Amino acid sequence: MKVQTELEWLEADHIYCGDAATLIGQIAPESIALSVWSPPYHVGKNYEKDNTFEDWKSLLRRTIHAHSRVLVSGGFLVVNIADILCFQDETMPRIQAPNLSMLKSPVTREDVLEAKKEHPTYNRYQLAALLGCSEQTIDRRLNGNNIRGGKYSTQTRVQLVGQFIDAFAYEVGLYLYDRRIWVKDPTWANNQWHSNSYRSVSEYEDLYIFWKPGETPVDRNRLENREWSEWGSRQVWHFKSVRTNNDHEAKFPLELPRRFIRLLTTEGNTVLDCFMGSGTTALAAIKEKRHYIGIDITPEYVRLARHNIKNELYDHGGGN
């Protein structure tokens, strides 16, 4: 087996195209002070639509496992992810949820049952004509669902994904050190889910912080006193989502990696993002005088990240 030499390790301050776990294997050991990234969420985005749930878990496991070698002792891995709020489950019973506030017909379930009792051979079309309503109303009153809506759809439940992230990290000796919560803009405030169920809208994501055993200096001077009191020592972080996703469909705001970079690294350290997307983590690293290594499997996004970084360096007259 060929042994990788120092000259062959991936250089810092570059974006690389390829599989995250494979390319992390080409990063020098003990060279990454902080890895901060947001993986695919398994919610049907274009870049993940062909992956199964098992594929998704395998991607996360391989990627997290690869970090055990490249993180410095005492270094950190931060994973930004949200629970899967619409996890399809064919074994889940059909949800019976008539929306009483949206009923358009005064016909009640009792009216339908009485009509069926008097006319036991009538189908729903004949019952609808008798009661002066639509056949959908007959079906909804009897079965609790819209015959043209969710009655035949696979039901969904919430899948808590933190359990997988924690287990994969623990398998290779990375320990859950802390968890922050990012409160963002509500994302589903106007959709059918919000209007037709008791489920809440999505308005936060989890930030899981894993630690590789080793000496970890705690230096509050990395932050200004105001920063320390407002977010450095606070579990819940409030900042806006990205306003437009016109060039990438799942961007996080620059403030997210910037805070972790300021809190957990020092100038000159190297920061890794193995799902680089549009280059946000690299831009934050440049602004905070850190080095970066970026990885993304999609050539289009690699080109986009390189373009955004080039513009950032041009605007500020240089890089790291």
PLY file of the C-alpha trace (Angstrom):
ply
format ascii 1.0
element vertex 320
property float x
property float y
property float z
element edge 319
property int vertex1
property int vertex2
end_header
0.00 0.00 0.00
1.37 3.40 -0.95
2.19 5.65 1.99
1.21 9.27 1.51
4.13 11.66 1.88
4.06 15.16 3.30
4.38 16.67 -0.18
1.16 14.98 -1.26
-1.13 16.30 1.48
-3.86 18.66 0.34
-2.69 22.25 0.55
-4.54 24.81 2.64
-6.37 27.74 1.07
-7.80 25.65 -1.75
-11.18 24.13 -2.63
-11.15 20.49 -3.78
-13.79 18.54 -5.70
-14.63 15.02 -4.58
-16.11 12.77 -1.91
-15.68 14.28 1.56
-14.45 11.19 3.42
-12.02 10.25 0.65
-10.44 13.68 0.39
-10.22 14.12 4.17
-7.97 11.07 4.01
-5.57 13.19 1.96
-5.29 15.93 4.60
-2.21 15.91 6.83
-2.77 14.30 10.26
-3.35 16.62 13.23
-3.58 19.71 10.99
-7.19 20.88 11.37
-8.03 23.01 14.40
-11.72 23.24 13.55
-14.01 21.53 11.08
-17.37 23.23 10.66
-19.93 22.14 8.08
-23.53 21.45 7.24
-24.17 18.15 5.43
-27.12 17.25 3.21
-30.23 17.03 5.39
-31.93 14.15 3.51
-34.94 16.29 2.66
-34.94 15.90 -1.12
-32.63 18.68 -2.35
-31.37 18.25 -5.91
-27.87 17.24 -4.82
-29.19 14.40 -2.60
-32.41 13.30 -4.27
-31.02 9.93 -5.41
-29.67 8.95 -1.99
-31.51 6.60 0.35
-31.68 7.11 4.10
-29.01 4.43 4.51
-26.82 6.21 1.93
-27.21 9.40 3.91
-26.22 7.79 7.20
-23.24 6.13 5.53
-22.07 9.50 4.19
-22.24 11.04 7.65
-20.51 8.10 9.33
-17.62 7.98 6.83
-17.13 11.73 6.97
-17.16 11.94 10.76
-14.88 8.93 11.12
-12.33 10.55 8.81
-12.01 13.50 11.20
-10.46 11.47 14.01
-7.10 11.54 12.19
-6.96 15.11 10.85
-8.19 17.08 13.87
-5.51 18.38 16.21
-5.63 17.02 19.75
-8.03 19.27 21.62
-9.63 20.41 18.33
-13.29 20.59 17.43
-15.79 19.34 14.86
-19.01 21.35 14.49
-21.98 19.90 12.60
-24.88 22.16 11.69
-27.96 20.07 11.00
-31.71 19.94 11.60
-34.03 17.07 12.42
-35.92 15.58 9.49
-39.39 17.00 10.10
-41.09 15.11 7.25
-39.53 11.65 7.45
-41.63 9.29 5.33
-42.74 6.15 7.16
-45.02 3.69 5.37
-45.73 1.87 8.66
-47.22 4.95 10.30
-51.02 4.92 10.59
-52.93 7.46 8.52
-53.42 10.71 10.39
-57.10 11.55 10.79
-57.09 15.35 10.98
-60.13 17.15 9.63
-59.56 20.90 9.78
-62.65 22.21 11.52
-61.77 25.84 10.84
-61.80 25.22 7.08
-65.04 23.26 6.73
-67.08 24.66 3.82
-70.14 22.45 4.13
-72.59 22.32 7.05
-73.07 18.58 6.48
-71.87 16.65 9.54
-70.67 13.10 10.02
-73.96 12.36 11.79
-75.89 13.62 8.73
-73.97 11.24 6.47
-74.39 8.28 8.81
-78.14 8.94 9.04
-78.41 9.13 5.24
-76.47 5.86 4.87
-78.79 4.23 7.37
-81.84 5.29 5.36
-80.21 4.46 1.99
-77.72 1.62 2.67
-77.08 0.97 -1.04
-76.14 4.55 -1.91
-72.56 5.26 -2.90
-70.84 8.53 -1.97
-71.97 10.27 -5.17
-75.62 9.43 -4.47
-75.23 10.47 -0.82
-73.67 13.75 -1.96
-76.61 14.45 -4.27
-79.06 13.63 -1.48
-77.36 15.92 1.05
-76.45 18.69 -1.37
-72.70 18.50 -0.96
-69.69 17.13 -2.84
-68.52 13.53 -2.84
-65.29 14.77 -1.20
-67.33 16.03 1.73
-68.96 12.61 2.09
-65.54 10.92 2.08
-64.03 13.42 4.53
-66.91 13.03 6.99
-66.70 9.24 6.88
-62.93 8.76 6.69
-61.44 11.98 8.00
-59.29 12.67 4.95
-59.49 14.37 1.60
-59.83 11.70 -1.09
-57.70 13.87 -3.42
-55.21 14.86 -0.76
-53.27 13.02 1.92
-55.49 9.96 2.21
-53.26 7.88 -0.07
-49.93 9.56 0.70
-47.22 8.01 2.86
-47.42 9.54 6.32
-44.51 11.47 7.80
-43.02 11.73 11.26
-40.08 13.53 12.83
-36.69 11.77 12.72
-34.26 13.00 15.39
-30.88 12.99 13.64
-28.67 14.02 16.56
-28.63 10.42 17.73
-26.83 9.35 14.56
-24.30 12.20 14.62
-23.42 11.50 18.25
-23.10 7.74 17.73
-20.87 8.07 14.65
-18.54 10.49 16.47
-18.36 8.35 19.60
-17.34 5.32 17.52
-14.01 7.04 16.73
-13.36 8.77 20.03
-14.89 12.19 19.31
-17.03 13.34 22.20
-20.07 15.59 22.21
-18.71 18.66 24.01
-21.54 21.14 23.64
-24.62 21.97 21.62
-25.76 25.38 20.45
-29.10 26.27 18.91
-29.37 28.61 15.96
-32.73 30.42 15.86
-33.36 31.38 12.24
-36.25 32.71 10.18
-39.35 30.48 10.24
-39.24 28.51 7.02
-42.73 27.01 6.65
-44.97 29.71 8.06
-47.25 29.85 5.03
-47.44 26.24 3.89
-50.16 23.64 4.15
-48.43 21.90 7.07
-48.75 25.04 9.17
-52.40 25.60 8.33
-53.63 22.00 8.46
-52.00 20.50 11.55
-50.78 21.24 15.07
-47.15 20.86 13.99
-44.93 23.87 14.53
-43.03 25.70 11.81
-39.28 25.09 11.48
-37.35 27.97 13.04
-34.14 26.57 14.56
-31.26 24.21 13.79
-28.82 22.34 16.00
-25.08 22.99 16.15
-23.35 19.90 17.55
-19.81 20.48 18.86
-17.52 17.44 19.16
-14.12 17.44 20.88
-11.03 15.38 20.14
-9.27 14.57 23.43
-6.24 16.68 24.10
-5.24 20.00 25.63
-7.77 22.72 24.80
-6.70 26.19 25.99
-9.63 28.37 27.02
-8.93 31.96 26.00
-11.77 34.40 26.50
-9.62 37.14 25.02
-10.39 35.74 21.57
-13.68 37.60 21.87
-14.55 41.08 22.95
-16.41 41.29 26.27
-19.61 42.16 24.43
-19.23 39.15 22.12
-18.60 36.83 25.05
-21.71 37.96 26.91
-23.97 38.16 23.85
-23.13 34.84 22.17
-19.79 33.31 23.21
-21.21 31.90 26.44
-24.82 31.61 25.28
-26.46 28.40 24.10
-29.07 30.02 21.87
-27.84 32.10 18.93
-30.12 34.47 17.06
-29.24 35.60 13.55
-31.04 35.71 10.23
-31.03 33.01 7.56
-29.54 33.68 4.13
-31.99 35.97 2.38
-31.59 34.44 -1.11
-30.41 31.02 -2.27
-30.17 31.93 -5.94
-26.76 30.29 -6.53
-26.98 27.42 -4.00
-30.14 25.94 -2.54
-28.91 25.40 1.03
-26.59 28.16 2.23
-25.96 29.05 5.85
-25.12 32.64 6.86
-21.50 33.71 7.24
-22.16 34.51 10.89
-22.49 30.80 11.70
-18.94 29.64 10.84
-17.50 33.04 11.83
-18.61 32.64 15.43
-17.12 29.18 15.77
-13.89 30.28 14.09
-13.52 33.19 16.50
-14.50 31.13 19.54
-12.55 27.91 18.93
-9.44 28.84 16.88
-6.60 31.34 16.76
-5.11 33.29 13.87
-3.15 31.05 11.51
-5.11 27.90 12.34
-6.66 25.84 9.52
-10.42 25.40 9.26
-12.06 22.60 7.24
-15.47 22.53 5.55
-16.06 19.26 3.71
-19.46 20.32 2.33
-18.26 23.73 1.21
-21.13 24.70 -1.06
-20.83 28.35 -2.04
-17.69 28.93 0.06
-19.16 30.57 3.17
-16.81 28.92 5.69
-13.75 29.81 3.60
-14.92 33.43 3.42
-15.33 33.52 7.19
-11.87 32.01 7.65
-10.30 34.62 5.37
-12.03 37.46 7.23
-10.71 36.09 10.55
-7.15 35.50 9.26
-7.34 31.70 9.31
-6.42 29.21 6.61
-9.06 26.96 5.10
-9.54 23.71 3.22
-12.81 23.23 1.36
-14.31 20.10 -0.18
-17.47 19.65 -2.23
-18.58 16.81 -4.46
-20.41 19.04 -6.95
-18.15 20.66 -9.58
-20.58 23.54 -10.04
-20.34 24.45 -6.35
-16.57 24.11 -6.32
-16.41 26.65 -9.13
-18.85 28.89 -7.27
-16.85 28.75 -4.05
-13.60 29.52 -5.87
-15.26 32.47 -7.60
-16.61 33.87 -4.32
-13.24 33.48 -2.62
-11.46 35.18 -5.51
-13.83 38.12 -5.22
-13.28 38.33 -1.46
-9.51 38.34 -1.85
-9.71 40.95 -4.60
-11.91 43.23 -2.51
-9.51 43.03 0.44
-6.24 43.09 -1.47
-5.04 39.59 -0.62
-5.73 36.51 1.48
-4.17 34.59 4.33
0 1
1 2
2 3
3 4
4 5
5 6
6 7
7 8
8 9
9 10
10 11
11 12
12 13
13 14
14 15
15 16
16 17
17 18
18 19
19 20
20 21
21 22
22 23
23 24
24 25
25 26
26 27
27 28
28 29
29 30
30 31
31 32
32 33
33 34
34 35
35 36
36 37
37 38
38 39
39 40
40 41
41 42
42 43
43 44
44 45
45 46
46 47
47 48
48 49
49 50
50 51
51 52
52 53
53 54
54 55
55 56
56 57
57 58
58 59
59 60
60 61
61 62
62 63
63 64
64 65
65 66
66 67
67 68
68 69
69 70
70 71
71 72
72 73
73 74
74 75
75 76
76 77
77 78
78 79
79 80
80 81
81 82
82 83
83 84
84 85
85 86
86 87
87 88
88 89
89 90
90 91
91 92
92 93
93 94
94 95
95 96
96 97
97 98
98 99
99 100
100 101
101 102
102 103
103 104
104 105
105 106
106 107
107 108
108 109
109 110
110 111
111 112
112 113
113 114
114 115
115 116
116 117
117 118
118 119
119 120
120 121
121 122
122 123
123 124
124 125
125 126
126 127
127 128
128 129
129 130
130 131
131 132
132 133
133 134
134 135
135 136
136 137
137 138
138 139
139 140
140 141
141 142
142 143
143 144
144 145
145 146
146 147
147 148
148 149
149 150
150 151
151 152
152 153
153 154
154 155
155 156
156 157
157 158
158 159
159 160
160 161
161 162
162 163
163 164
164 165
165 166
166 167
167 168
168 169
169 170
170 171
171 172
172 173
173 174
174 175
175 176
176 177
177 178
178 179
179 180
180 181
181 182
182 183
183 184
184 185
185 186
186 187
187 188
188 189
189 190
190 191
191 192
192 193
193 194
194 195
195 196
196 197
197 198
198 199
199 200
200 201
201 202
202 203
203 204
204 205
205 206
206 207
207 208
208 209
209 210
210 211
211 212
212 213
213 214
214 215
215 216
216 217
217 218
218 219
219 220
220 221
221 222
222 223
223 224
224 225
225 226
226 227
227 228
228 229
229 230
230 231
231 232
232 233
233 234
234 235
235 236
236 237
237 238
238 239
239 240
240 241
241 242
242 243
243 244
244 245
245 246
246 247
247 248
248 249
249 250
250 251
251 252
252 253
253 254
254 255
255 256
256 257
257 258
258 259
259 260
260 261
261 262
262 263
263 264
264 265
265 266
266 267
267 268
268 269
269 270
270 271
271 272
272 273
273 274
274 275
275 276
276 277
277 278
278 279
279 280
280 281
281 282
282 283
283 284
284 285
285 286
286 287
287 288
288 289
289 290
290 291
291 292
292 293
293 294
294 295
295 296
296 297
297 298
298 299
299 300
300 301
301 302
302 303
303 304
304 305
305 306
306 307
307 308
308 309
309 310
310 311
311 312
312 313
313 314
314 315
315 316
316 317
317 318
318 319
